């Protein structure tokens, strides 16, 4: 975030993951005299999340482990969604769609041609 070309816009993927990290990020951005315009939430149904995770065929992608990851995700995600929603900077996108449709929806909501 301190690179000279950062004035052109930036994207953080997968961070922040908790409301505490979001508060830390806001503090950092204030110090850098930057601001976060949008937090994008790719809303995916639990069934699709589990199916996609199990479809990766990684050694630790067992049903019990995946289910626990999904539970942790929801436990940690709801507070951060509320955090950004209160600040009116949360965009929610239907992540159950194809990757191309998800990208198009994001670009449309961000008004990117």
Jmol script that loads the backbone (N, CA, C; Angstrom):
load data "model"
ATOM      1  N   UNK A   1       0.809  -1.205   0.000  1.00  0.00           N
ATOM      2  CA  UNK A   1       0.000   0.000   0.000  1.00  0.00           C
ATOM      3  C   UNK A   1       0.850   1.266   0.000  1.00  0.00           C
ATOM      4  N   UNK A   2       2.136   1.104   0.176  1.00  0.00           N
ATOM      5  CA  UNK A   2       3.032   2.269   0.164  1.00  0.00           C
ATOM      6  C   UNK A   2       3.732   2.449  -1.176  1.00  0.00           C
ATOM      7  N   UNK A   3       3.464   1.580  -2.137  1.00  0.00           N
ATOM      8  CA  UNK A   3       4.105   1.688  -3.442  1.00  0.00           C
ATOM      9  C   UNK A   3       3.605   2.935  -4.167  1.00  0.00           C
ATOM     10  N   UNK A   4       4.483   3.567  -4.967  1.00  0.00           N
ATOM     11  CA  UNK A   4       4.087   4.822  -5.614  1.00  0.00           C
ATOM     12  C   UNK A   4       2.898   4.682  -6.566  1.00  0.00           C
ATOM     13  N   UNK A   5       2.707   3.523  -7.174  1.00  0.00           N
ATOM     14  CA  UNK A   5       1.615   3.358  -8.141  1.00  0.00           C
ATOM     15  C   UNK A   5       0.283   3.019  -7.482  1.00  0.00           C
ATOM     16  N   UNK A   6       0.243   2.995  -6.175  1.00  0.00           N
ATOM     17  CA  UNK A   6      -0.967   2.582  -5.464  1.00  0.00           C
ATOM     18  C   UNK A   6      -2.099   3.592  -5.638  1.00  0.00           C
ATOM     19  N   UNK A   7      -1.789   4.807  -6.032  1.00  0.00           N
ATOM     20  CA  UNK A   7      -2.832   5.806  -6.237  1.00  0.00           C
ATOM     21  C   UNK A   7      -3.787   5.427  -7.359  1.00  0.00           C
ATOM     22  N   UNK A   8      -3.416   4.440  -8.160  1.00  0.00           N
ATOM     23  CA  UNK A   8      -4.256   4.022  -9.286  1.00  0.00           C
ATOM     24  C   UNK A   8      -5.399   3.114  -8.860  1.00  0.00           C
ATOM     25  N   UNK A   9      -5.447   2.651  -7.686  1.00  0.00           N
ATOM     26  CA  UNK A   9      -6.425   1.709  -7.129  1.00  0.00           C
ATOM     27  C   UNK A   9      -5.700   0.440  -6.698  1.00  0.00           C
ATOM     28  N   UNK A  10      -6.341  -0.298  -5.828  1.00  0.00           N
ATOM     29  CA  UNK A  10      -5.770  -1.540  -5.339  1.00  0.00           C
ATOM     30  C   UNK A  10      -6.882  -2.470  -4.902  1.00  0.00           C
ATOM     31  N   UNK A  11      -6.537  -3.757  -4.846  1.00  0.00           N
ATOM     32  CA  UNK A  11      -7.471  -4.797  -4.418  1.00  0.00           C
ATOM     33  C   UNK A  11      -6.753  -5.681  -3.414  1.00  0.00           C
ATOM     34  N   UNK A  12      -7.393  -5.926  -2.279  1.00  0.00           N
ATOM     35  CA  UNK A  12      -6.898  -6.899  -1.307  1.00  0.00           C
ATOM     36  C   UNK A  12      -7.800  -8.114  -1.415  1.00  0.00           C
ATOM     37  N   UNK A  13      -7.240  -9.255  -1.667  1.00  0.00           N
ATOM     38  CA  UNK A  13      -8.035 -10.469  -1.823  1.00  0.00           C
ATOM     39  C   UNK A  13      -7.833 -11.366  -0.610  1.00  0.00           C
ATOM     40  N   UNK A  14      -8.934 -11.679   0.067  1.00  0.00           N
ATOM     41  CA  UNK A  14      -8.857 -12.553   1.230  1.00  0.00           C
ATOM     42  C   UNK A  14      -8.463 -11.869   2.520  1.00  0.00           C
ATOM     43  N   UNK A  15      -8.401 -10.566   2.505  1.00  0.00           N
ATOM     44  CA  UNK A  15      -8.051  -9.804   3.698  1.00  0.00           C
ATOM     45  C   UNK A  15      -8.832  -8.506   3.679  1.00  0.00           C
ATOM     46  N   UNK A  16      -9.349  -8.073   4.760  1.00  0.00           N
ATOM     47  CA  UNK A  16      -9.335  -8.668   6.095  1.00  0.00           C
ATOM     48  C   UNK A  16     -10.333  -9.821   6.204  1.00  0.00           C
ATOM     49  N   UNK A  17     -10.072 -10.698   7.142  1.00  0.00           N
ATOM     50  CA  UNK A  17     -10.953 -11.850   7.359  1.00  0.00           C
ATOM     51  C   UNK A  17     -11.766 -11.748   8.648  1.00  0.00           C
ATOM     52  N   UNK A  18     -11.430 -10.805   9.489  1.00  0.00           N
ATOM     53  CA  UNK A  18     -12.167 -10.612  10.744  1.00  0.00           C
ATOM     54  C   UNK A  18     -12.453  -9.128  10.926  1.00  0.00           C
ATOM     55  N   UNK A  19     -13.428  -8.823  11.783  1.00  0.00           N
ATOM     56  CA  UNK A  19     -13.755  -7.421  12.058  1.00  0.00           C
ATOM     57  C   UNK A  19     -12.562  -6.711  12.694  1.00  0.00           C
ATOM     58  N   UNK A  20     -11.815  -7.412  13.532  1.00  0.00           N
ATOM     59  CA  UNK A  20     -10.624  -6.811  14.144  1.00  0.00           C
ATOM     60  C   UNK A  20      -9.611  -6.417  13.068  1.00  0.00           C
ATOM     61  N   UNK A  21      -9.385  -7.306  12.091  1.00  0.00           N
ATOM     62  CA  UNK A  21      -8.464  -6.981  11.001  1.00  0.00           C
ATOM     63  C   UNK A  21      -8.994  -5.816  10.170  1.00  0.00           C
ATOM     64  N   UNK A  22     -10.307  -5.731  10.000  1.00  0.00           N
ATOM     65  CA  UNK A  22     -10.901  -4.612   9.261  1.00  0.00           C
ATOM     66  C   UNK A  22     -10.633  -3.297   9.979  1.00  0.00           C
ATOM     67  N   UNK A  23     -10.758  -3.308  11.297  1.00  0.00           N
ATOM     68  CA  UNK A  23     -10.467  -2.102  12.069  1.00  0.00           C
ATOM     69  C   UNK A  23      -8.986  -1.733  11.947  1.00  0.00           C
ATOM     70  N   UNK A  24      -8.110  -2.731  12.009  1.00  0.00           N
ATOM     71  CA  UNK A  24      -6.676  -2.470  11.841  1.00  0.00           C
ATOM     72  C   UNK A  24      -6.394  -1.886  10.461  1.00  0.00           C
ATOM     73  N   UNK A  25      -7.041  -2.442   9.437  1.00  0.00           N
ATOM     74  CA  UNK A  25      -6.851  -1.938   8.076  1.00  0.00           C
ATOM     75  C   UNK A  25      -7.316  -0.490   7.978  1.00  0.00           C
ATOM     76  N   UNK A  26      -8.455  -0.158   8.556  1.00  0.00           N
ATOM     77  CA  UNK A  26      -8.926   1.225   8.543  1.00  0.00           C
ATOM     78  C   UNK A  26      -7.920   2.164   9.195  1.00  0.00           C
ATOM     79  N   UNK A  27      -7.359   1.730  10.306  1.00  0.00           N
ATOM     80  CA  UNK A  27      -6.353   2.533  11.004  1.00  0.00           C
ATOM     81  C   UNK A  27      -5.127   2.744  10.115  1.00  0.00           C
ATOM     82  N   UNK A  28      -4.655   1.667   9.474  1.00  0.00           N
ATOM     83  CA  UNK A  28      -3.502   1.757   8.577  1.00  0.00           C
ATOM     84  C   UNK A  28      -3.801   2.693   7.410  1.00  0.00           C
ATOM     85  N   UNK A  29      -4.966   2.530   6.808  1.00  0.00           N
ATOM     86  CA  UNK A  29      -5.325   3.373   5.669  1.00  0.00           C
ATOM     87  C   UNK A  29      -5.433   4.838   6.065  1.00  0.00           C
ATOM     88  N   UNK A  30      -5.957   5.106   7.256  1.00  0.00           N
ATOM     89  CA  UNK A  30      -5.996   6.490   7.745  1.00  0.00           C
ATOM     90  C   UNK A  30      -4.585   7.058   7.832  1.00  0.00           C
ATOM     91  N   UNK A  31      -3.663   6.265   8.373  1.00  0.00           N
ATOM     92  CA  UNK A  31      -2.275   6.719   8.495  1.00  0.00           C
ATOM     93  C   UNK A  31      -1.630   6.954   7.137  1.00  0.00           C
ATOM     94  N   UNK A  32      -2.041   6.172   6.134  1.00  0.00           N
ATOM     95  CA  UNK A  32      -1.494   6.312   4.782  1.00  0.00           C
ATOM     96  C   UNK A  32      -2.284   7.313   3.949  1.00  0.00           C
ATOM     97  N   UNK A  33      -3.285   7.931   4.567  1.00  0.00           N
ATOM     98  CA  UNK A  33      -4.172   8.871   3.887  1.00  0.00           C
ATOM     99  C   UNK A  33      -4.813   8.243   2.650  1.00  0.00           C
ATOM    100  N   UNK A  34      -5.263   7.019   2.824  1.00  0.00           N
ATOM    101  CA  UNK A  34      -5.993   6.302   1.783  1.00  0.00           C
ATOM    102  C   UNK A  34      -7.321   5.847   2.379  1.00  0.00           C
ATOM    103  N   UNK A  35      -8.204   5.351   1.510  1.00  0.00           N
ATOM    104  CA  UNK A  35      -9.461   4.836   2.027  1.00  0.00           C
ATOM    105  C   UNK A  35      -9.899   3.614   1.244  1.00  0.00           C
ATOM    106  N   UNK A  36     -10.664   2.812   1.897  1.00  0.00           N
ATOM    107  CA  UNK A  36     -11.249   1.640   1.278  1.00  0.00           C
ATOM    108  C   UNK A  36     -12.594   2.069   0.704  1.00  0.00           C
ATOM    109  N   UNK A  37     -12.773   1.860  -0.600  1.00  0.00           N
ATOM    110  CA  UNK A  37     -14.032   2.247  -1.224  1.00  0.00           C
ATOM    111  C   UNK A  37     -15.096   1.178  -1.037  1.00  0.00           C
ATOM    112  N   UNK A  38     -14.731  -0.077  -1.262  1.00  0.00           N
ATOM    113  CA  UNK A  38     -15.704  -1.169  -1.219  1.00  0.00           C
ATOM    114  C   UNK A  38     -15.107  -2.429  -0.643  1.00  0.00           C
ATOM    115  N   UNK A  39     -15.929  -3.151   0.079  1.00  0.00           N
ATOM    116  CA  UNK A  39     -15.635  -4.523   0.488  1.00  0.00           C
ATOM    117  C   UNK A  39     -16.600  -5.392  -0.316  1.00  0.00           C
ATOM    118  N   UNK A  40     -16.078  -6.371  -1.005  1.00  0.00           N
ATOM    119  CA  UNK A  40     -16.907  -7.216  -1.857  1.00  0.00           C
ATOM    120  C   UNK A  40     -17.048  -8.582  -1.209  1.00  0.00           C
ATOM    121  N   UNK A  41     -18.291  -8.977  -0.998  1.00  0.00           N
ATOM    122  CA  UNK A  41     -18.592 -10.282  -0.416  1.00  0.00           C
ATOM    123  C   UNK A  41     -19.176 -11.169  -1.503  1.00  0.00           C
ATOM    124  N   UNK A  42     -18.473 -12.245  -1.811  1.00  0.00           N
ATOM    125  CA  UNK A  42     -18.978 -13.234  -2.756  1.00  0.00           C
ATOM    126  C   UNK A  42     -19.818 -14.222  -1.966  1.00  0.00           C
ATOM    127  N   UNK A  43     -21.108 -14.024  -1.999  1.00  0.00           N
ATOM    128  CA  UNK A  43     -22.030 -14.846  -1.215  1.00  0.00           C
ATOM    129  C   UNK A  43     -22.259 -16.167  -1.946  1.00  0.00           C
ATOM    130  N   UNK A  44     -21.870 -17.245  -1.284  1.00  0.00           N
ATOM    131  CA  UNK A  44     -21.972 -18.584  -1.860  1.00  0.00           C
ATOM    132  C   UNK A  44     -22.745 -19.454  -0.869  1.00  0.00           C
ATOM    133  N   UNK A  45     -23.682 -20.217  -1.384  1.00  0.00           N
ATOM    134  CA  UNK A  45     -24.457 -21.091  -0.502  1.00  0.00           C
ATOM    135  C   UNK A  45     -23.535 -22.132   0.135  1.00  0.00           C
ATOM    136  N   UNK A  46     -23.939 -22.598   1.289  1.00  0.00           N
ATOM    137  CA  UNK A  46     -23.131 -23.596   1.994  1.00  0.00           C
ATOM    138  C   UNK A  46     -22.938 -24.847   1.143  1.00  0.00           C
ATOM    139  N   UNK A  47     -23.977 -25.277   0.457  1.00  0.00           N
ATOM    140  CA  UNK A  47     -23.885 -26.477  -0.375  1.00  0.00           C
ATOM    141  C   UNK A  47     -22.843 -26.308  -1.484  1.00  0.00           C
ATOM    142  N   UNK A  48     -22.829 -25.146  -2.102  1.00  0.00           N
ATOM    143  CA  UNK A  48     -21.856 -24.893  -3.173  1.00  0.00           C
ATOM    144  C   UNK A  48     -20.453 -24.798  -2.590  1.00  0.00           C
ATOM    145  N   UNK A  49     -20.321 -24.151  -1.437  1.00  0.00           N
ATOM    146  CA  UNK A  49     -19.011 -24.054  -0.786  1.00  0.00           C
ATOM    147  C   UNK A  49     -18.431 -25.438  -0.509  1.00  0.00           C
ATOM    148  N   UNK A  50     -19.260 -26.283   0.067  1.00  0.00           N
ATOM    149  CA  UNK A  50     -18.812 -27.645   0.399  1.00  0.00           C
ATOM    150  C   UNK A  50     -18.488 -28.408  -0.873  1.00  0.00           C
ATOM    151  N   UNK A  51     -19.347 -28.333  -1.855  1.00  0.00           N
ATOM    152  CA  UNK A  51     -19.138 -29.049  -3.116  1.00  0.00           C
ATOM    153  C   UNK A  51     -17.849 -28.608  -3.801  1.00  0.00           C
ATOM    154  N   UNK A  52     -17.622 -27.315  -3.863  1.00  0.00           N
ATOM    155  CA  UNK A  52     -16.394 -26.806  -4.497  1.00  0.00           C
ATOM    156  C   UNK A  52     -15.158 -27.246  -3.721  1.00  0.00           C
ATOM    157  N   UNK A  53     -15.236 -27.203  -2.410  1.00  0.00           N
ATOM    158  CA  UNK A  53     -14.085 -27.610  -1.589  1.00  0.00           C
ATOM    159  C   UNK A  53     -13.784 -29.090  -1.767  1.00  0.00           C
ATOM    160  N   UNK A  54     -14.810 -29.906  -1.732  1.00  0.00           N
ATOM    161  CA  UNK A  54     -14.593 -31.350  -1.888  1.00  0.00           C
ATOM    162  C   UNK A  54     -14.140 -31.693  -3.302  1.00  0.00           C
ATOM    163  N   UNK A  55     -14.521 -30.889  -4.265  1.00  0.00           N
ATOM    164  CA  UNK A  55     -14.132 -31.125  -5.651  1.00  0.00           C
ATOM    165  C   UNK A  55     -12.675 -30.834  -5.940  1.00  0.00           C
ATOM    166  N   UNK A  56     -11.985 -30.180  -5.021  1.00  0.00           N
ATOM    167  CA  UNK A  56     -10.568 -29.870  -5.240  1.00  0.00           C
ATOM    168  C   UNK A  56      -9.690 -31.099  -5.080  1.00  0.00           C
ATOM    169  N   UNK A  57     -10.162 -32.075  -4.344  1.00  0.00           N
ATOM    170  CA  UNK A  57      -9.430 -33.331  -4.113  1.00  0.00           C
ATOM    171  C   UNK A  57      -8.085 -33.131  -3.433  1.00  0.00           C
ATOM    172  N   UNK A  58      -8.000 -32.167  -2.528  1.00  0.00           N
ATOM    173  CA  UNK A  58      -6.779 -31.994  -1.739  1.00  0.00           C
ATOM    174  C   UNK A  58      -6.835 -32.959  -0.568  1.00  0.00           C
ATOM    175  N   UNK A  59      -5.667 -33.359  -0.059  1.00  0.00           N
ATOM    176  CA  UNK A  59      -5.637 -34.369   1.012  1.00  0.00           C
ATOM    177  C   UNK A  59      -6.474 -34.025   2.244  1.00  0.00           C
ATOM    178  N   UNK A  60      -6.524 -32.739   2.613  1.00  0.00           N
ATOM    179  CA  UNK A  60      -7.277 -32.384   3.823  1.00  0.00           C
ATOM    180  C   UNK A  60      -8.719 -31.967   3.525  1.00  0.00           C
ATOM    181  N   UNK A  61      -9.175 -32.139   2.303  1.00  0.00           N
ATOM    182  CA  UNK A  61     -10.548 -31.809   1.947  1.00  0.00           C
ATOM    183  C   UNK A  61     -11.476 -32.991   2.192  1.00  0.00           C
ATOM    184  N   UNK A  62     -11.580 -33.350   3.454  1.00  0.00           N
ATOM    185  CA  UNK A  62     -12.493 -34.400   3.891  1.00  0.00           C
ATOM    186  C   UNK A  62     -13.786 -33.746   4.354  1.00  0.00           C
ATOM    187  N   UNK A  63     -14.927 -34.422   4.220  1.00  0.00           N
ATOM    188  CA  UNK A  63     -16.217 -33.793   4.566  1.00  0.00           C
ATOM    189  C   UNK A  63     -16.251 -33.144   5.946  1.00  0.00           C
ATOM    190  N   UNK A  64     -15.698 -33.801   6.959  1.00  0.00           N
ATOM    191  CA  UNK A  64     -15.751 -33.234   8.313  1.00  0.00           C
ATOM    192  C   UNK A  64     -14.908 -31.963   8.412  1.00  0.00           C
ATOM    193  N   UNK A  65     -13.746 -31.982   7.773  1.00  0.00           N
ATOM    194  CA  UNK A  65     -12.848 -30.824   7.817  1.00  0.00           C
ATOM    195  C   UNK A  65     -13.459 -29.661   7.041  1.00  0.00           C
ATOM    196  N   UNK A  66     -14.005 -29.966   5.881  1.00  0.00           N
ATOM    197  CA  UNK A  66     -14.628 -28.924   5.064  1.00  0.00           C
ATOM    198  C   UNK A  66     -15.807 -28.310   5.808  1.00  0.00           C
ATOM    199  N   UNK A  67     -16.623 -29.131   6.434  1.00  0.00           N
ATOM    200  CA  UNK A  67     -17.775 -28.613   7.178  1.00  0.00           C
ATOM    201  C   UNK A  67     -17.315 -27.693   8.308  1.00  0.00           C
ATOM    202  N   UNK A  68     -16.249 -28.065   8.987  1.00  0.00           N
ATOM    203  CA  UNK A  68     -15.717 -27.213  10.069  1.00  0.00           C
ATOM    204  C   UNK A  68     -15.208 -25.887   9.509  1.00  0.00           C
ATOM    205  N   UNK A  69     -14.545 -25.933   8.351  1.00  0.00           N
ATOM    206  CA  UNK A  69     -14.069 -24.698   7.713  1.00  0.00           C
ATOM    207  C   UNK A  69     -15.237 -23.776   7.366  1.00  0.00           C
ATOM    208  N   UNK A  70     -16.312 -24.359   6.863  1.00  0.00           N
ATOM    209  CA  UNK A  70     -17.489 -23.567   6.510  1.00  0.00           C
ATOM    210  C   UNK A  70     -18.070 -22.914   7.761  1.00  0.00           C
ATOM    211  N   UNK A  71     -18.166 -23.660   8.854  1.00  0.00           N
ATOM    212  CA  UNK A  71     -18.679 -23.105  10.107  1.00  0.00           C
ATOM    213  C   UNK A  71     -17.800 -21.950  10.592  1.00  0.00           C
ATOM    214  N   UNK A  72     -16.487 -22.129  10.534  1.00  0.00           N
ATOM    215  CA  UNK A  72     -15.567 -21.060  10.936  1.00  0.00           C
ATOM    216  C   UNK A  72     -15.718 -19.845  10.039  1.00  0.00           C
ATOM    217  N   UNK A  73     -15.878 -20.108   8.754  1.00  0.00           N
ATOM    218  CA  UNK A  73     -16.060 -19.014   7.800  1.00  0.00           C
ATOM    219  C   UNK A  73     -17.253 -18.163   8.196  1.00  0.00           C
ATOM    220  N   UNK A  74     -18.389 -18.805   8.453  1.00  0.00           N
ATOM    221  CA  UNK A  74     -19.590 -18.044   8.823  1.00  0.00           C
ATOM    222  C   UNK A  74     -19.409 -17.336  10.160  1.00  0.00           C
ATOM    223  N   UNK A  75     -18.782 -17.985  11.124  1.00  0.00           N
ATOM    224  CA  UNK A  75     -18.558 -17.353  12.427  1.00  0.00           C
ATOM    225  C   UNK A  75     -17.730 -16.080  12.299  1.00  0.00           C
ATOM    226  N   UNK A  76     -16.747 -16.113  11.419  1.00  0.00           N
ATOM    227  CA  UNK A  76     -15.849 -14.966  11.268  1.00  0.00           C
ATOM    228  C   UNK A  76     -16.360 -13.953  10.260  1.00  0.00           C
ATOM    229  N   UNK A  77     -17.177 -14.404   9.319  1.00  0.00           N
ATOM    230  CA  UNK A  77     -17.606 -13.530   8.231  1.00  0.00           C
ATOM    231  C   UNK A  77     -18.748 -12.607   8.622  1.00  0.00           C
ATOM    232  N   UNK A  78     -19.717 -13.099   9.358  1.00  0.00           N
ATOM    233  CA  UNK A  78     -20.878 -12.273   9.696  1.00  0.00           C
ATOM    234  C   UNK A  78     -20.470 -10.956  10.367  1.00  0.00           C
ATOM    235  N   UNK A  79     -19.568 -10.974  11.361  1.00  0.00           N
ATOM    236  CA  UNK A  79     -19.177  -9.690  11.967  1.00  0.00           C
ATOM    237  C   UNK A  79     -18.508  -8.731  10.984  1.00  0.00           C
ATOM    238  N   UNK A  80     -17.712  -9.232  10.061  1.00  0.00           N
ATOM    239  CA  UNK A  80     -17.045  -8.331   9.119  1.00  0.00           C
ATOM    240  C   UNK A  80     -18.043  -7.780   8.107  1.00  0.00           C
ATOM    241  N   UNK A  81     -19.037  -8.582   7.742  1.00  0.00           N
ATOM    242  CA  UNK A  81     -20.086  -8.078   6.845  1.00  0.00           C
ATOM    243  C   UNK A  81     -20.863  -6.957   7.524  1.00  0.00           C
ATOM    244  N   UNK A  82     -21.177  -7.145   8.788  1.00  0.00           N
ATOM    245  CA  UNK A  82     -21.878  -6.102   9.542  1.00  0.00           C
ATOM    246  C   UNK A  82     -21.016  -4.849   9.656  1.00  0.00           C
ATOM    247  N   UNK A  83     -19.716  -5.032   9.874  1.00  0.00           N
ATOM    248  CA  UNK A  83     -18.781  -3.916  10.003  1.00  0.00           C
ATOM    249  C   UNK A  83     -18.811  -3.049   8.745  1.00  0.00           C
ATOM    250  N   UNK A  84     -18.679  -3.684   7.571  1.00  0.00           N
ATOM    251  CA  UNK A  84     -18.658  -2.923   6.325  1.00  0.00           C
ATOM    252  C   UNK A  84     -20.045  -2.444   5.915  1.00  0.00           C
ATOM    253  N   UNK A  85     -21.078  -3.186   6.258  1.00  0.00           N
ATOM    254  CA  UNK A  85     -22.431  -2.751   5.949  1.00  0.00           C
ATOM    255  C   UNK A  85     -22.773  -1.468   6.716  1.00  0.00           C
ATOM    256  N   UNK A  86     -22.375  -1.388   7.981  1.00  0.00           N
ATOM    257  CA  UNK A  86     -22.605  -0.174   8.769  1.00  0.00           C
ATOM    258  C   UNK A  86     -21.903   1.031   8.147  1.00  0.00           C
ATOM    259  N   UNK A  87     -20.793   0.786   7.473  1.00  0.00           N
ATOM    260  CA  UNK A  87     -20.036   1.870   6.838  1.00  0.00           C
ATOM    261  C   UNK A  87     -20.498   2.138   5.404  1.00  0.00           C
ATOM    262  N   UNK A  88     -21.519   1.402   4.978  1.00  0.00           N
ATOM    263  CA  UNK A  88     -22.113   1.545   3.640  1.00  0.00           C
ATOM    264  C   UNK A  88     -21.095   1.353   2.524  1.00  0.00           C
ATOM    265  N   UNK A  89     -20.225   0.362   2.706  1.00  0.00           N
ATOM    266  CA  UNK A  89     -19.249   0.078   1.655  1.00  0.00           C
ATOM    267  C   UNK A  89     -19.189  -1.416   1.337  1.00  0.00           C
ATOM    268  N   UNK A  90     -20.285  -2.124   1.578  1.00  0.00           N
ATOM    269  CA  UNK A  90     -20.337  -3.561   1.314  1.00  0.00           C
ATOM    270  C   UNK A  90     -21.109  -3.827   0.031  1.00  0.00           C
ATOM    271  N   UNK A  91     -20.457  -4.522  -0.897  1.00  0.00           N
ATOM    272  CA  UNK A  91     -21.113  -5.008  -2.109  1.00  0.00           C
ATOM    273  C   UNK A  91     -21.245  -6.520  -1.978  1.00  0.00           C
ATOM    274  N   UNK A  92     -22.443  -7.030  -2.132  1.00  0.00           N
ATOM    275  CA  UNK A  92     -22.668  -8.471  -2.052  1.00  0.00           C
ATOM    276  C   UNK A  92     -22.959  -8.988  -3.451  1.00  0.00           C
ATOM    277  N   UNK A  93     -22.194  -9.987  -3.857  1.00  0.00           N
ATOM    278  CA  UNK A  93     -22.294 -10.580  -5.195  1.00  0.00           C
ATOM    279  C   UNK A  93     -22.684 -12.041  -5.043  1.00  0.00           C
ATOM    280  N   UNK A  94     -23.566 -12.520  -5.904  1.00  0.00           N
ATOM    281  CA  UNK A  94     -23.943 -13.925  -5.919  1.00  0.00           C
ATOM    282  C   UNK A  94     -22.763 -14.745  -6.448  1.00  0.00           C
ATOM    283  N   UNK A  95     -22.065 -15.421  -5.556  1.00  0.00           N
ATOM    284  CA  UNK A  95     -20.897 -16.222  -5.922  1.00  0.00           C
ATOM    285  C   UNK A  95     -21.233 -17.617  -6.399  1.00  0.00           C
ATOM    286  N   UNK A  96     -22.531 -17.979  -6.415  1.00  0.00           N
ATOM    287  CA  UNK A  96     -22.933 -19.291  -6.926  1.00  0.00           C
ATOM    288  C   UNK A  96     -22.878 -19.338  -8.448  1.00  0.00           C
ATOM    289  N   UNK A  97     -22.754 -18.186  -9.080  1.00  0.00           N
ATOM    290  CA  UNK A  97     -22.729 -18.101 -10.539  1.00  0.00           C
ATOM    291  C   UNK A  97     -21.362 -18.512 -11.090  1.00  0.00           C
ATOM    292  N   UNK A  98     -21.268 -18.547 -12.391  1.00  0.00           N
ATOM    293  CA  UNK A  98     -19.993 -18.861 -13.044  1.00  0.00           C
ATOM    294  C   UNK A  98     -18.994 -17.742 -12.753  1.00  0.00           C
ATOM    295  N   UNK A  99     -17.701 -18.058 -12.804  1.00  0.00           N
ATOM    296  CA  UNK A  99     -16.688 -17.017 -12.565  1.00  0.00           C
ATOM    297  C   UNK A  99     -16.843 -15.813 -13.492  1.00  0.00           C
ATOM    298  N   UNK A 100     -17.197 -16.045 -14.756  1.00  0.00           N
ATOM    299  CA  UNK A 100     -17.374 -14.930 -15.689  1.00  0.00           C
ATOM    300  C   UNK A 100     -18.533 -14.023 -15.266  1.00  0.00           C
ATOM    301  N   UNK A 101     -19.628 -14.632 -14.814  1.00  0.00           N
ATOM    302  CA  UNK A 101     -20.772 -13.843 -14.359  1.00  0.00           C
ATOM    303  C   UNK A 101     -20.437 -13.069 -13.086  1.00  0.00           C
ATOM    304  N   UNK A 102     -19.702 -13.713 -12.177  1.00  0.00           N
ATOM    305  CA  UNK A 102     -19.295 -13.035 -10.940  1.00  0.00           C
ATOM    306  C   UNK A 102     -18.443 -11.815 -11.290  1.00  0.00           C
ATOM    307  N   UNK A 103     -17.468 -12.001 -12.173  1.00  0.00           N
ATOM    308  CA  UNK A 103     -16.613 -10.885 -12.582  1.00  0.00           C
ATOM    309  C   UNK A 103     -17.441  -9.776 -13.213  1.00  0.00           C
ATOM    310  N   UNK A 104     -18.356 -10.130 -14.097  1.00  0.00           N
ATOM    311  CA  UNK A 104     -19.182  -9.118 -14.752  1.00  0.00           C
ATOM    312  C   UNK A 104     -20.027  -8.351 -13.738  1.00  0.00           C
ATOM    313  N   UNK A 105     -20.574  -9.045 -12.768  1.00  0.00           N
ATOM    314  CA  UNK A 105     -21.368  -8.377 -11.732  1.00  0.00           C
ATOM    315  C   UNK A 105     -20.518  -7.419 -10.905  1.00  0.00           C
ATOM    316  N   UNK A 106     -19.315  -7.848 -10.572  1.00  0.00           N
ATOM    317  CA  UNK A 106     -18.411  -6.968  -9.815  1.00  0.00           C
ATOM    318  C   UNK A 106     -18.088  -5.716 -10.632  1.00  0.00           C
ATOM    319  N   UNK A 107     -17.707  -5.913 -11.885  1.00  0.00           N
ATOM    320  CA  UNK A 107     -17.358  -4.759 -12.728  1.00  0.00           C
ATOM    321  C   UNK A 107     -18.553  -3.826 -12.911  1.00  0.00           C
ATOM    322  N   UNK A 108     -19.733  -4.378 -13.069  1.00  0.00           N
ATOM    323  CA  UNK A 108     -20.931  -3.561 -13.216  1.00  0.00           C
ATOM    324  C   UNK A 108     -21.187  -2.740 -11.954  1.00  0.00           C
ATOM    325  N   UNK A 109     -21.132  -3.396 -10.790  1.00  0.00           N
ATOM    326  CA  UNK A 109     -21.384  -2.672  -9.548  1.00  0.00           C
ATOM    327  C   UNK A 109     -20.322  -1.616  -9.269  1.00  0.00           C
ATOM    328  N   UNK A 110     -19.105  -1.860  -9.717  1.00  0.00           N
ATOM    329  CA  UNK A 110     -18.032  -0.888  -9.527  1.00  0.00           C
ATOM    330  C   UNK A 110     -18.011   0.155 -10.646  1.00  0.00           C
ATOM    331  N   UNK A 111     -18.919  -0.001 -11.609  1.00  0.00           N
ATOM    332  CA  UNK A 111     -19.017   0.895 -12.759  1.00  0.00           C
ATOM    333  C   UNK A 111     -17.719   0.922 -13.565  1.00  0.00           C
ATOM    334  N   UNK A 112     -17.145  -0.251 -13.781  1.00  0.00           N
ATOM    335  CA  UNK A 112     -15.941  -0.383 -14.588  1.00  0.00           C
ATOM    336  C   UNK A 112     -16.370  -0.849 -15.979  1.00  0.00           C
ATOM    337  N   UNK A 113     -15.962  -0.142 -17.030  1.00  0.00           N
ATOM    338  CA  UNK A 113     -16.394  -0.542 -18.393  1.00  0.00           C
ATOM    339  C   UNK A 113     -15.848  -1.892 -18.822  1.00  0.00           C
TER     340      UNK A 113
END
end "model"
wireframe off; spacefill off
backbone 0.3
color backbone group
